């Protein structure tokens, strides 16, 4: 059974990907510093997959932790999630984002070279496109100046990976440019678990519905969109997890010194207000929300062209927006 290191594996996307790796016959090894996740996620993971998952608590910037994992396990590949990801916070604390997001990738690549681990799936983001001139965005859409330091770290990391693979380190790398992950595992045992104030829309929606928050603020209703709120491509986290497994399996059959990028989205855009409406309709709850001012760093509208990942990796989303809203609320209620 091939062992795959998941950095940030106790986090939202990492934990769901661990489930899909087990389902596909891989053995995930989880590294997480628990700065934006909780140890109990590992217990929930084990309930879902029916077996213990090796876990190391530590920082991906710490080479000694990586070396300990590499000495304990013969790793076949790495999926690198470990990064700070709050757009708003990154505009206030840019150095924190540059040090962690770029630094951890450098430490990880050096580790992979030392241990001769060939395969890497990197967690990138549609933020690398900035505000695109044409929609939907394809993988060849020009990357623009990032709207936030967070987005810029993903651009820089992609550039590092391109240069690294060109230097012939015997590596095979795929960068997955995520759109907006939502939803939770259908069991309701794992889902998005923000520590403190959430940075994504749907946890604000579910926490408001649960009465944890008094009301939800929609940042702007005067954008050039159908209802004035921002447009995003919302993808179910289980579909996103499946894309990582497909990418990893694809890499195994490629020549070394391989690099490519793939968009991971549904191919459709929905507004923030449509998300609220769908959540209310599917779950038969009403949300207390208000319109607030625009938020710095927000792109107005973006959604993916997914033809490349459909054709090359044979990946297609299986879950609907209604599924995402239902699973998100089911997870919140279980909390």
C-alpha positions in Angstrom: 0.0 0.0 0.0 1.6 3.3 -1.1 2.1 5.8 1.7 1.2 9.4 1.0 2.2 12.3 3.3 -0.6 14.9 3.7 0.7 18.2 5.1 -2.1 20.0 6.7 -3.9 16.7 6.7 -6.1 17.5 9.8 -7.5 20.5 8.0 -10.7 20.9 6.0 -9.6 19.7 2.6 -6.8 17.5 3.9 -9.0 15.4 6.1 -11.5 14.7 3.3 -8.6 13.8 1.0 -7.3 11.4 3.6 -10.7 9.6 3.4 -10.5 9.4 -0.4 -6.9 8.2 -0.4 -7.9 5.3 1.9 -10.9 4.5 -0.4 -8.5 4.4 -3.3 -6.1 2.0 -1.6 -3.4 4.5 -0.4 -2.2 4.9 3.2 -2.3 8.6 4.3 0.3 9.9 6.8 -1.0 13.1 8.3 1.2 16.1 9.4 -0.5 19.1 11.0 0.4 21.7 13.6 -3.2 22.0 14.6 -3.1 25.8 14.2 -6.3 25.7 12.2 -7.7 22.3 13.1 -8.3 20.0 16.0 -6.8 16.6 17.1 -10.3 15.1 17.3 -10.6 15.3 13.5 -8.2 12.3 13.5 -10.7 10.3 15.7 -13.5 11.2 13.3 -11.3 10.2 10.3 -10.7 6.8 11.9 -14.4 6.3 12.5 -15.1 6.9 8.8 -12.3 4.7 7.3 -12.3 2.1 10.0 -8.6 2.1 10.7 -5.9 4.2 12.5 -4.2 6.9 10.4 -0.6 7.8 11.4 -0.5 11.4 12.7 2.5 13.7 13.5 1.9 17.0 15.1 4.4 19.5 13.8 5.1 22.4 11.5 5.9 21.8 7.8 8.6 24.5 8.1 10.5 22.2 10.5 12.8 19.9 8.5 13.4 17.7 11.6 9.7 16.7 11.8 9.7 15.9 8.1 12.8 13.8 8.4 11.3 11.9 11.3 8.3 11.0 9.1 10.6 10.1 6.2 12.6 7.8 8.5 9.4 6.1 9.9 7.7 5.6 6.5 8.7 4.9 2.9 6.7 7.6 1.2 5.6 7.4 -2.4 4.2 10.9 -2.7 3.1 14.1 -0.9 0.0 16.2 -1.0 0.9 19.7 0.3 -2.0 21.6 1.9 -0.2 23.2 4.8 -0.7 27.0 4.3 -2.4 30.0 5.8 -5.4 30.8 3.6 -7.4 33.8 4.8 -7.4 36.5 2.1 -8.4 39.3 4.4 -5.9 38.4 7.1 -3.1 38.2 4.5 -3.7 41.9 3.6 -3.1 42.7 7.3 -0.2 40.3 8.0 1.6 39.7 4.7 4.9 38.7 6.2 3.2 35.9 8.1 1.8 34.5 4.8 5.1 34.8 2.9 7.1 33.2 5.6 4.8 30.2 6.1 3.3 29.5 2.7 6.5 29.9 0.7 8.9 28.8 3.4 7.1 25.5 4.0 7.2 24.6 0.3 10.9 25.2 0.2 11.5 23.0 3.3 9.2 20.3 1.8 11.0 20.2 -1.6 14.4 19.9 0.1 13.0 17.0 2.1 11.6 15.3 -1.0 14.9 15.6 -2.7 16.7 14.1 0.4 14.3 11.2 0.5 14.0 10.8 -3.3 10.2 11.2 -3.2 9.0 11.9 -6.8 5.4 12.8 -6.7 3.8 16.0 -5.4 0.3 17.4 -5.6 0.3 21.1 -4.7 -2.6 23.0 -3.3 -2.9 26.1 -5.4 -5.8 28.5 -5.9 -7.9 30.3 -8.5 -6.6 33.5 -6.8 -3.6 33.3 -9.1 -5.9 34.6 -11.9 -6.7 37.8 -10.0 -9.8 39.4 -11.7 -9.7 37.8 -15.1 -10.6 39.6 -18.3 -12.6 36.7 -19.7 -14.7 34.0 -18.1 -14.6 31.1 -17.5 -10.9 30.9 -16.7 -8.8 28.2 -18.4 -5.4 27.0 -17.2 -3.8 29.2 -19.9 -5.7 32.3 -18.7 -2.9 34.8 -17.8 -2.1 35.0 -14.1 -2.6 38.6 -13.1 -1.2 40.7 -10.2 -2.7 39.0 -7.2 -5.5 40.8 -5.3 -4.0 39.7 -1.9 -0.7 38.5 -0.4 -2.3 35.1 0.0 -2.9 34.9 -3.7 0.6 36.1 -4.4 2.1 33.3 -2.3 0.3 30.8 -4.5 1.7 32.4 -7.6 5.2 32.4 -6.2 4.9 28.8 -5.1 3.8 27.8 -8.6 6.8 29.6 -10.0 9.1 27.8 -7.6 7.7 24.5 -8.6 8.1 25.3 -12.4 11.8 26.2 -11.8 12.4 23.3 -9.5 11.1 20.7 -12.1 13.1 22.4 -14.8 16.2 21.9 -12.8 15.7 18.1 -13.3 15.3 17.0 -9.7 13.5 13.8 -10.8 10.1 15.1 -9.8 6.5 14.9 -11.0 4.3 17.7 -9.9 0.7 18.8 -10.4 -0.7 22.1 -9.1 -4.4 22.1 -8.5 -6.0 25.5 -8.7 -9.0 25.2 -6.4 -12.1 27.3 -6.7 -14.3 27.6 -3.6 -14.5 24.4 -1.5 -17.8 23.9 0.4 -19.8 21.0 1.9 -18.7 18.3 4.3 -18.4 14.5 4.4 -21.9 13.0 3.9 -21.5 11.2 7.2 -21.4 14.5 9.1 -18.3 13.4 11.0 -15.9 15.8 9.4 -16.3 19.2 7.8 -14.9 22.7 7.8 -13.9 23.6 11.4 -12.6 27.1 11.5 -10.7 28.1 14.6 -12.1 31.5 15.8 -13.7 33.7 13.2 -14.3 31.8 9.9 -12.6 33.1 6.7 -15.0 31.4 4.3 -18.6 32.1 3.5 -20.4 28.8 4.3 -19.2 28.5 7.9 -20.6 32.0 8.5 -23.9 30.8 6.9 -24.1 27.6 9.0 -23.0 29.3 12.3 -25.7 32.1 11.7 -28.3 29.4 11.0 -27.3 27.6 14.3 -27.5 30.9 16.3 -23.8 31.0 17.0 -23.6 34.2 15.1 -26.3 36.9 15.3 -26.2 37.7 11.6 -24.3 37.1 8.4 -22.8 40.0 6.4 -22.7 40.0 2.6 -19.7 42.1 1.5 -21.2 44.3 -1.2 -24.3 44.2 -3.3 -23.2 46.7 -6.0 -20.9 44.6 -8.1 -21.4 44.0 -11.8 -23.2 40.7 -11.3 -26.8 39.4 -11.5 -27.7 40.4 -8.0 -24.8 42.6 -7.1 -23.0 40.1 -4.9 -19.7 38.4 -5.8 -19.7 35.3 -8.0 -17.7 32.1 -7.2 -17.4 28.6 -8.3 -18.4 26.5 -5.3 -17.2 22.9 -5.4 -18.0 20.1 -2.9 -15.0 19.2 -0.8 -15.5 15.5 -1.6 -15.2 16.2 -5.3 -12.1 18.3 -4.6 -10.6 15.4 -2.5 -11.3 13.0 -5.4 -9.4 15.4 -7.7 -6.2 14.9 -5.5 -6.5 11.1 -5.8 -6.9 11.3 -9.5 -3.9 13.7 -9.8 -1.7 11.4 -7.7 -2.6 8.3 -9.7 -2.0 10.2 -12.9 1.5 11.3 -11.8 2.5 7.7 -11.2 2.4 7.1 -15.0 4.3 10.2 -16.1 7.9 10.7 -17.0 10.0 12.4 -14.3 10.5 16.2 -14.6 6.8 16.6 -15.2 4.8 19.7 -14.2 1.2 20.7 -15.0 -1.7 22.7 -13.6 -5.4 21.9 -13.5 -8.4 24.0 -12.5 -10.7 22.2 -10.0 -14.2 23.6 -10.0 -17.7 22.9 -11.2 -17.6 25.1 -14.3 -20.5 27.2 -12.9 -20.6 30.5 -11.0 -23.0 31.3 -8.2 -23.4 34.5 -6.3 -23.1 34.9 -2.6 -26.9 35.6 -2.4 -27.7 32.5 -4.4 -25.7 30.5 -1.9 -27.8 31.9 1.0 -31.0 31.3 -1.0 -30.0 27.7 -1.8 -29.1 27.0 1.9 -32.4 28.3 3.1 -34.4 26.4 0.6 -32.6 23.0 1.0 -32.5 23.1 4.8 -35.8 24.9 5.4 -34.2 27.5 7.6 -34.1 31.3 7.4 -30.9 33.3 7.7 -30.5 36.7 9.3 -28.2 38.5 6.9 -27.3 42.1 6.1 -25.5 43.8 3.2 -22.2 45.4 4.3 -19.4 47.3 2.5 -17.1 45.7 0.0 -14.1 43.7 1.4 -10.6 44.6 0.3 -8.9 41.9 -1.8 -12.2 40.4 -3.1 -12.3 39.4 -6.8 -15.7 40.3 -8.3 -16.5 37.1 -10.3 -14.6 34.0 -11.2 -15.4 30.4 -12.2 -13.6 27.6 -13.9 -13.3 26.1 -17.3 -12.9 22.4 -16.3 -12.4 20.8 -19.7 -8.7 20.0 -19.1 -9.2 18.1 -15.8 -12.2 16.4 -17.3 -10.2 15.2 -20.4 -6.8 14.6 -18.9 -7.5 13.2 -15.4 -11.0 11.9 -16.1 -12.3 13.8 -13.2 -15.9 15.2 -13.0 -17.7 16.6 -10.0 -20.5 14.4 -8.7 -22.1 16.7 -6.0 -24.5 19.5 -6.6 -24.7 22.9 -4.8 -27.8 21.6 -3.0 -25.7 18.6 -1.8 -23.0 21.0 -0.6 -25.5 23.1 1.4 -27.2 20.1 2.9 -24.0 18.4 3.9 -22.7 21.7 5.4 -25.8 22.1 7.6 -25.7 18.4 8.6 -22.1 18.9 9.7 -22.9 22.1 11.7 -25.8 20.3 13.5 -23.5 17.4 14.4 -21.1 19.9 16.0 
